[in-house]
Amino acid sequence: MPEAAQVRQPGYPIEPLFVKRWSPRAFDASSMARDDLMRMLEAARWAASAYNLQPWRFVYALRSDPVWPQWLDLLDPFNAAWAKDASALVFLFSDRLMPAREGSARQRSRSHSFDAGAAWAQLSLQATAMGYQAHAMGGIDVEAVRQALAAPEHFHVEIGIAIGRQALPVRLPPALRERELPSDRLPLPQLAFDTSFPRGA
Ligand SMILES: Cc1cc2nc3c(=O)[nH]c(=O)nc-3n(C[C@H](O)[C@H](O)[C@H](O)COP(=O)(O)O)c2cc1C
């Protein structure tokens, strides 16, 4: 199995961590030290956010926690089929509301999801740097997550995150094995424009 950094060739020199991070589904079902997970959450804590409001919230469980089987049921069956071998699961929430200012009701935030995305990115890069991989999952039962984890209504349920040590694809159901490859990206000129959008973009 080639390393992601061998398959992915950046167009300009960047820190190797950015191409080393990817989203495998084959994990080795090993246990994770609680402190390892705390280090990933700590990296997320230092993300930038609008007004430094830090609207992200994380609810986590290690595979040794008794809630593990119930938490797998919060994932779409497709995701549960591989995430069962992760070492930790994290659900990421973001606060839709900004703190109240004198005398006025709490206003809606325009950037709560954007900010939470920055926190996810930092978590995932820290995981890769520590020899793990973190795999984001939008395929979750949002209302079941809200209820099971007692999330207040003003928190948006963003994603689930499966974190583990990568294993060989043979662990995966056959249909997923051939998809277990690091993906490529659109070329930079399709994404970044000098001074204005090109016609027809
Ligand atoms: C918000 C979000 C939701 C995602 N949801 C799922 C999911 O439900 N199941 C899954 O297998 N992968 C999911 N992914 C993983 C993406 O498919 C993956 O990040 C993308 O294909 C890019 O590949 P890479 O992360 O390996 O670089 C999700 C990623 C993000 C950022």
The ligand as an SDF file (V2000), in Angstrom:
LIG
                    3D

 31 33  0  0  0  0  0  0  0  0999 V2000
  -17.7130   17.3640    5.6340 C   0  0  0  0  0  0  0  0  0  0  0  0
  -17.2300   16.0180    5.1500 C   0  0  0  0  0  0  0  0  0  0  0  0
  -18.1000   14.9420    5.1240 C   0  0  0  0  0  0  0  0  0  0  0  0
  -17.6550   13.6880    4.7170 C   0  0  0  0  0  0  0  0  0  0  0  0
  -18.5050   12.6130    4.8140 N   0  0  0  0  0  0  0  0  0  0  0  0
  -18.0300   11.3660    4.5680 C   0  0  0  0  0  0  0  0  0  0  0  0
  -18.8330   10.2220    4.8390 C   0  0  0  0  0  0  0  0  0  0  0  0
  -19.9740   10.3020    5.3260 O   0  0  0  0  0  0  0  0  0  0  0  0
  -18.3010    8.9900    4.5620 N   0  0  0  0  0  0  0  0  0  0  0  0
  -17.0470    8.8340    4.0530 C   0  0  0  0  0  0  0  0  0  0  0  0
  -16.6250    7.6880    3.8480 O   0  0  0  0  0  0  0  0  0  0  0  0
  -16.2480    9.9190    3.8140 N   0  0  0  0  0  0  0  0  0  0  0  0
  -16.6970   11.1650    4.0670 C   0  0  0  0  0  0  0  0  0  0  0  0
  -15.8850   12.2680    3.8820 N   0  0  0  0  0  0  0  0  0  0  0  0
  -14.5100   12.0810    3.3580 C   0  0  0  0  0  0  0  0  0  0  0  0
  -14.3640   12.6970    1.9610 C   0  0  0  0  0  0  0  0  0  0  0  0
  -14.9690   11.8630    1.0040 O   0  0  0  0  0  0  0  0  0  0  0  0
  -12.8570   12.9330    1.6840 C   0  0  0  0  0  0  0  0  0  0  0  0
  -12.3570   13.8530    2.6090 O   0  0  0  0  0  0  0  0  0  0  0  0
  -12.6390   13.4490    0.2670 C   0  0  0  0  0  0  0  0  0  0  0  0
  -12.9620   12.4640   -0.6850 O   0  0  0  0  0  0  0  0  0  0  0  0
  -11.2030   13.8940    0.0580 C   0  0  0  0  0  0  0  0  0  0  0  0
  -10.3310   12.8250    0.2900 O   0  0  0  0  0  0  0  0  0  0  0  0
   -9.1950   12.8330    1.3960 P   0  0  0  0  0  0  0  0  0  0  0  0
   -9.7910   13.2870    2.7040 O   0  0  0  0  0  0  0  0  0  0  0  0
   -8.7380   11.3970    1.4670 O   0  0  0  0  0  0  0  0  0  0  0  0
   -8.1160   13.7680    0.9690 O   0  0  0  0  0  0  0  0  0  0  0  0
  -16.3090   13.5180    4.2780 C   0  0  0  0  0  0  0  0  0  0  0  0
  -15.4350   14.6220    4.3120 C   0  0  0  0  0  0  0  0  0  0  0  0
  -15.8810   15.8510    4.7540 C   0  0  0  0  0  0  0  0  0  0  0  0
  -14.8840   16.9870    4.8280 C   0  0  0  0  0  0  0  0  0  0  0  0
  1  2  1  0
  2  3  1  0
  2 30  2  0
  3  4  2  0
  4  5  1  0
  4 28  1  0
  5  6  2  0
  6  7  1  0
  6 13  1  0
  7  8  2  0
  7  9  1  0
  9 10  1  0
 10 11  2  0
 10 12  1  0
 12 13  2  0
 13 14  1  0
 14 15  1  0
 14 28  1  0
 15 16  1  0
 16 17  1  0
 16 18  1  0
 18 19  1  0
 18 20  1  0
 20 21  1  0
 20 22  1  0
 22 23  1  0
 23 24  1  0
 24 25  2  0
 24 26  1  0
 24 27  1  0
 28 29  2  0
 29 30  1  0
 30 31  1  0
M  END
$$$$
